[in-house]
Amino acid sequence: MDRHFRSPIRTVVPIVLSAAALGAGGCTENSTPAATIGSAETVVSLAEGRSLYMAHCMMCHQPQGEGVMGMQPRLSRSEVVQGDVGYLVEVTILGMGDHPGGLEASGQFRQQMEGFPDLTDSEVAAILTYIRRSWGNNASAVTEDEVWEIRQDL
């Protein structure tokens, strides 16, 4: 056998492992965060958050958080999303608009947002962590305990 021959597996595996360590293609503003962001708990939370986002939020806020101009706000590269966790929890649970219990809307967007009071604290934390870590956002994770504390005052 040729001394310079390298098995394809020996060549591919380090490349794949290196890509995984770097976040498989990088974490761009249009991507979901890489699994290398933090602990295994964060990775599970991000996966759960993405799944919950797709089920509850994507129809209005769009797959990449881009929103719909004049209808729903964008979540990508958003100062609001990266800002006050308390406000995000309130909006997620209570919604926005003139429906009963909703927070007053700014009038900037025509579409109202129904709240999700039936989501658990863990589910709200997972969704908010996902959006705060995706699409050009780089904010801290939201914990179940934070959501619980904020919910007590609603």
N, C-alpha and C positions, 0 to 999 in steps of 0.2 A: 504494500500500500504506500502511496505517495506520502512522504513526511509532511507535506504542506497541505494535505487534504483536511478540510474542516467539515465535520458533520453538519448538515443543515440545522439540526437541533441545537448544536453548540453555538451556532451563529445566531439563530432566531431567538432562542430563549433569553440571552442577555439583552437583546434589543427590546423584546416584549417586557421583560422585567424593568428595564430602564424607563420605557414609556409609561409603565404603570406607576413607577415611583415618581415620575414627573407629572402625572395626572392624565395620561393617555391623550396626547394631543394638546395639552394645555387647557387652562380654564379661561376661555374667552368670554366676552360679554354675552355671547349667544349660547353658552354651554352650561351644562349642569356641573356643579363643583366636583372636583376630583376626589377620590376616596382618600387622598393623602392629606386632607385638610386637618384632621385631628384624630381623635380617639375612635375606637370601633363604635361607641355609642353615637358619635356625631354622624358616622357613615350610615348607621341604621336610621337615624333621625332624618338624614337627607333623603334616603331612599323612600322612607315612609312619607316624608313631606312632599316629595315629587308625586308620588302616587295619589295622595290626598289633594294636592294642587290640581292634578289632571282631572280628578273626579268632581271637585267643587268650584274651582276658580278659573280653569282654562277657558271655558266657553266665553267668558266676558273679557278676561285679562290676556287671553291668547297664549299659545304654547310657549313663546319665549318672553312672556311678560310685557309685550309691547303695547297692550291695551288697544283701544279703538278711539281715534281722535274725536273729541267732542262727546263721546259716549262713556267710555271707561278709562280711567287713568292707567298709564303705563306703570309697571312695577320694576322694569329694568332701569338700571342707572338712576335710581330714585332716591332723592334726599329724604323723602317721607319714609320710605321703606327702611332706609338705613338710620333713621332717627328714633324717636321716642317709642319704645316697646309698648308702653301703656296705651298709647293712641292706637297702635296696630291691633292690639288685643281687643280694645273696645270696638273698633270698626269690624273686625272679624266676627265678634260675637253679636253685636247689636245691629250691624249694617249701617247704611247711610241713606238718607232720603226722608220723605214725609210720611213713611209708614210708621205705625205705632212702635215706639221704643227705639227707632233709628236715630243716629246722630244727624245733626243738621248738615245738609250737603252744602258745598261751597257755591253751587250753581254753575260751576265750570263744566260739569259733565251732565248730560241729559239722562243717562241711565242710572236708576237707583240700584243700590246694593242691598239685597236682603241679608240679614245676619245669619249666623250659624250657631245658635245657642246650644244645639244638641251635640256639637263636637266636644269631645273630651278635652281636658286641659293638655293632655299629651298630644292629641291631634292638632290642636291650635298651635302648640309649641313647634311641632314638626313642620307644619305649613309655613309658619313665620320664619323659622330657621332656614328652610329651603329658599324662600324668596329673598331673605336677607343675605344669602350666600351665592345667589345665582345672577346671571345676566349682567355682570358688571357691578353688582352690589358686593360690598365687602364689610358686612357688619357682624356683630357678635351673634352667637346662637341665642335662642330664646328657650328658657327652661320651663318645664311643667310647673315648678313651684312659682315662677314669676307669673304665669298665666293664672294659677290658682289665686294668688294674692290680689291681682288686678280684678279678677272676676268677683271677688268678695265685695268690692266697692261699686259694682254695676247695678 
